[in-house]
Amino acid sequence: MNRNTIIQSLINKVQANDYLEIGIGNGKNFDHIVCPNKISVDPHPPYEYAKATFALTSDDFFAQNKGTYDIIFIDGLHEADQVERDINNSLNVLNDGGYIVCHDMNPTSENMQKVLRIQSQWTGDCWKAWVKIRSTNPNVTMFVVDTDSGCGVIYKSPQEKLLDLKGMDLTYQNLEKNRQEWLHLISSKKFKSFLI
């Protein structure tokens, strides 16, 4: 199971019509998604052959966007402040019954999540935005599927229990100690049960 199969399974679950992808990278994920209406946003795709529908930053896109979406995939700038804005902006345009999927929410080493990037396998510090929103927004349910560097799933529904950070800072050391609780980490098998 990877980001593509998670996204596609959610599209199939809700019979989605409208899909938005923030950050297209090499374009392979976007190209493999099957959904009637697909939009991608990326100011500078890293590969010449990857073309975004909107060559804008996500902030600029959301500022002019008039559409709403059933499924939104966030894999843009991997810095916590930007990811937080992308999630909050996405929640504002998410159709009822829809889902947001966020990539790179479960780094497995401190170097993997450092900003600036110092190694090829890199998640950035996206997880900090995830934990912050999980601890402050009681109107969404959030969990991370433990696959493909962590695929976070968000939908509009009151959380069973708001995360209590107990005054701890968002450091990688604290993530290591509280990973299961902070991320609400689930297995691929549990995610498959969620789809039923």
N, C-alpha and C positions, 0 to 999 in steps of 0.2 A: 504494500500500500504506500502511495506517495501523494504529493499535493494534487496531482492531476486526478487520480482515482477518488480522492476525498471530495474535490470540487465537483467532479462529474456525478458522483453518487448523490450529492446534495441537490444538484440540478435535477436529476432524475426523481428524487424524493418529492420535490415540490412542483415538478413539471414546470420548471422555470422558463420564462420567455426572455428575460433581460439579464445579461451578465456583464459585469464591469471588472476589468483587471487593471490594477495600479502597479506599474513596473513590469515590463514584459521580458526583460533580459534577452535571451536568444530567440524568443518568440515561440519556442516549442510547446510550452504549456498552453498558451493562448490558441495556437493552431490546432491542438488536439481536443480542445473543449468543443462539445456539441451542444449548442443552444441557439434558438432562432435569432436573437439579437445580441451581438457581441461588440463591446467597446473596449479599447485598450488605451492607456494613458502612460506616456513616458517621454520626458523632455529630450533625453539623449540615450536611446537604446545602444548598448555597448557593441552591437553587431550591425554592420551596414544593411544586412538583409532583413533585419527585424524592423518592421514598420508599425508604429503606433497609430491608432485612429486619431488621437489627439497628441501632438508633440508639445505638451505643456507639463509644467510641474503639477503635482496633484493638488496643491493649494489653488493654483490658477484654474485648474479644471473644475474643482468644486465651486469656485466663486462664480463661474458662468454656467454651470450645469443646471439643466431644467428637468432631467430625467430621474426616474426611480428604478431600482434594480432588485431582482430576486436573489441573486448571488453576487457577492463582491469578493474579489481576491486581492489582498494587499501584500505586495512584495516589492515595494519601491525603495526609497532611501532608508537604509537600515540604521537609523538613529532614533533613539527613544522619543524625542520631542516630535519629530515628524510622524512617526508611527502612531503616536497618541492622537495627533491631529487627523491623520488618515482614518483611524478607527472612529473618532467622534464625527467627522464629516460623513463617513460611510453610514453610520447609524441614522443620520438625518435623512438619507435618501434610500434607506433599506425598506422594501415593501414588507407589510405584515406577513409573517410566515417565512421570511427570507433568512439567509445566513451570510455571515462574513467569515472568510477563511484568511488567516494571517500566517505567512510562512516564517520560518526561522525563530521560533519562540522557545526553543530548548537547546541552548548551547551546551556542549559537553566539556568545554575547557574554558579557562579564563581568557586565554589568548583568542579563542574563537569569537568572543563577544566584545573584544576591545575596539573602541573607536579612537583612533584611526586603524584601518585594517593592516594586520601584520602577517597574515598567512592566507593561503589559498582557500581553505574551508572556513567560511566566515558567516556569522549570523548577525553581527552588529549587536547592539544592546536593545534590540526590539523587545526583549522580555520585560524590560523595566516599564515600558508603556503598558504592557499586558497586565502586570501586577498592579500598577497604579489604577488602571480602570477597574480591575477586579475588586480593588479595595474601596472604591469610591462610588461606583454606579450600581445601585440596587435593582436597576430595571433590565439588566441583561444577565444571561447565563453564559458562562465561558468555560471551555475546557480545551486542553491541548492533547492532541493525539500524538503518542510517543513514536513518531516515525518521521523520516525525511527532515531532520533538524527541528522537528516540532511544528505541527500544523494546528494552529489555534482555531477554534470554531466559536462563533458568537451568535446568539440570537436573542430577540426581544422576549424576555420572560423573567420574572423576578428570581434572583438567585436564592437558593435554599439557605445559604449562609454567607453573609458578607465576610470577606477575608479580613482578618485582623493582623496587621503587621507588627503589633506589639511594640511599636516604637523603633523597629529595626530599619536600618538604612538599606537601600537597594544596592547592595554590593554582591559581587559574584560569590563571595564566601557565604553570605546569608542565603543566597539562592541555593547553594549546594546543601545547606542544612534544612531548607524548607521547600525544596523543589516540588515535591508531590502536592503539598498544600497550596503553595503560591501559584503554580501553574494550573492546578486541578488536572493533573496528568492522568490520561487514560490509555489503555492499550488499543491496538488496532482491532482486536477481537471485541472489545467493549464498544468501540465506535460502530462496528458492523451491527451490533445489537441495537444501538441508538437509531439506526436507519430503518428498522422494522416498524 
